Amino acid sequence: MVKKRTWVEIEQVVLQPAERSTALPEDTKQVPYILRVSGFLEQDAEIGQDVEVRTIIGRVISGKLRVVNPSYQHSFGTVVPELLTIGTEYEE
């Protein structure tokens, strides 16, 4: 059970495949367009349940409860050594 006011991520289907643009690549057209939003859970719930969250700016959005205490998973990739000295060459 995930308690009310817990920071969570929900998932909401914005467009079903049939509603998506015909100008998209074939593989993209075949999947729904998904929105993921983080916010504070408005009521106790279980993962996978339809819930409402209140975002940091106060919007209330509904969707399926997906993740408890979500974090960012992205990066800017591995270090490129050649780029580390750009702008510092004059010091030598």
Phi, psi and omega in degrees: 000129176262127186280150174308144179075007175283142177286121185221171173240136176245164179233132181230132176280118180273315179224133172284159181309320181293340182267352184281159181300143177284349181277358181280157173300152184306314183293329179287321181297338186273357181238153179291156174271119189250140173249132174242130185226139175259147178184183180268128182298132182275343179206158176302144182200172175247153175305136180092348180280151172285127185220175170241143174234155174251121182284172179304324181270006173095000177288142175255123184230143180251155179174185179275131178295125188244311188220140174262135182051060182295151176228166179281138183246359186273166174212176177258020177089187181280162180292138174252102186306325181297335181275343184295333184260001179298128179090352180244002183301328183296337183292337181273000000 
